[in-house]
Amino acid sequence: MKQAEAREQALEALYAADSSGLDLVDVAKLPRRAADLAEGVWTNREAIDAKISDASTKWRIERMPIVDRNILRVGVYELENTDLSIGIVISEAIELAKKFSTAKSSAFVNGILSAVAGDRQ
């Protein structure tokens, strides 16, 4: 399984958990790579959300569209917990936004993740 496919499957599981208000993300039917990513994001979402909130000057995290919020969560998690380059993580998150969200979401995701990545350097 390609990393992009795992990322999409993890995003779908995160979206389902977030939109339903669940305490746990359901990874039972996901391949291991996608399950690990979804569980890692969900387990660390409070710390991840704090970083997103710090980087967002105009949007509170709870007001962000659910899909955008979870794309950002995946991106922040990957920035901090993988050896993928900043450019790849941001580019992949932008692609998710283009595929699953609105026309303006890719720029929003780019801006937030760039700010988070800039805080790391």
C-alpha positions as CSV (number, residue, x, y, z in Angstrom):
1,M,0.0,0.0,0.0
2,K,1.3,3.4,-0.9
3,Q,1.6,6.0,1.8
4,A,-0.9,8.3,0.0
5,E,-3.5,5.5,0.1
6,A,-2.8,4.9,3.8
7,R,-3.2,8.7,4.5
8,E,-6.5,8.8,2.7
9,Q,-7.9,5.8,4.6
10,A,-6.6,7.3,7.9
11,L,-8.3,10.6,7.0
12,E,-11.6,8.8,6.4
13,A,-11.4,7.0,9.8
14,L,-10.5,10.3,11.6
15,Y,-13.3,12.1,9.8
16,A,-15.8,9.5,10.9
17,A,-14.7,9.5,14.5
18,D,-14.6,13.3,14.7
19,S,-17.9,13.9,13.0
20,S,-19.6,11.3,15.2
21,G,-18.0,12.6,18.4
22,L,-16.4,9.3,19.2
23,D,-13.8,8.7,21.8
24,L,-11.9,6.2,19.7
25,V,-11.1,6.0,16.0
26,D,-12.3,2.7,14.4
27,V,-9.2,1.1,12.7
28,A,-10.5,-2.5,12.7
29,K,-10.8,-2.7,8.9
30,L,-7.8,-0.6,8.0
31,P,-4.5,-1.8,6.8
32,R,-1.7,-1.5,9.4
33,R,-0.1,1.6,7.9
34,A,-3.4,3.5,7.8
35,A,-4.4,2.2,11.2
36,D,-1.1,3.3,12.8
37,L,-1.4,6.8,11.3
38,A,-5.1,7.2,12.4
39,E,-4.3,5.9,15.9
40,G,-1.3,8.2,16.2
41,V,-3.2,11.2,15.2
42,W,-6.2,10.4,17.4
43,T,-4.1,9.7,20.4
44,N,-2.2,12.9,20.1
45,R,-5.0,15.1,18.8
46,E,-5.0,17.5,21.9
47,A,-1.4,18.4,21.4
48,I,-1.8,18.5,17.6
49,D,-4.9,20.7,18.0
50,A,-2.9,23.1,20.2
51,K,-0.3,23.5,17.5
52,I,-2.9,24.1,14.8
53,S,-4.7,26.6,17.0
54,D,-1.4,28.5,17.6
55,A,-0.8,28.6,13.9
56,S,-4.3,29.7,13.0
57,T,-4.9,33.4,13.5
58,K,-8.5,33.6,12.2
59,W,-10.1,30.2,12.8
60,R,-10.6,28.4,16.1
61,I,-10.1,24.7,15.6
62,E,-13.7,23.8,16.5
63,R,-14.9,26.1,13.8
64,M,-12.8,24.6,11.0
65,P,-14.5,22.2,8.7
66,I,-14.1,18.6,10.0
67,V,-12.3,17.4,6.9
68,D,-9.8,20.3,7.0
69,R,-9.2,19.9,10.7
70,N,-8.4,16.3,10.2
71,I,-6.2,16.9,7.2
72,L,-4.3,19.4,9.3
73,R,-4.0,16.8,12.2
74,V,-2.5,14.2,9.8
75,G,-0.1,16.8,8.5
76,V,1.0,18.0,11.9
77,Y,1.4,14.4,13.1
78,E,3.5,13.5,10.1
79,L,5.7,16.6,10.5
80,E,6.5,15.6,14.0
81,N,6.5,11.8,13.9
82,T,7.9,10.7,10.5
83,D,11.1,11.3,8.6
84,L,9.2,12.8,5.6
85,S,10.4,16.2,4.5
86,I,8.4,19.2,5.3
87,G,7.7,19.8,1.6
88,I,6.3,16.3,1.1
89,V,4.1,16.5,4.2
90,I,2.6,19.8,3.1
91,S,2.3,18.8,-0.5
92,E,0.4,15.6,0.4
93,A,-1.9,17.5,2.8
94,I,-2.6,20.0,0.0
95,E,-3.5,17.1,-2.3
96,L,-5.9,15.7,0.3
97,A,-7.5,19.1,0.6
98,K,-8.0,19.4,-3.1
99,K,-9.5,15.9,-3.3
100,F,-11.8,16.0,-0.2
101,S,-12.5,19.6,0.6
102,T,-13.3,23.0,-1.0
103,A,-11.3,25.0,-3.5
104,K,-10.0,27.4,-0.8
105,S,-9.0,24.6,1.6
106,S,-5.7,23.8,-0.1
107,A,-4.4,27.3,0.5
108,F,-5.6,27.2,4.1
109,V,-4.0,23.9,4.8
110,N,-0.7,25.1,3.2
111,G,-0.7,28.2,5.4
112,I,-1.4,26.4,8.6
113,L,1.1,23.6,8.0
114,S,3.8,26.0,6.8
115,A,3.4,28.0,10.1
116,V,3.6,24.8,12.2
117,A,6.6,23.7,10.2
118,G,8.2,27.1,10.7
119,D,7.8,26.8,14.4
120,R,9.7,23.6,14.4
121,Q,12.8,25.1,12.8
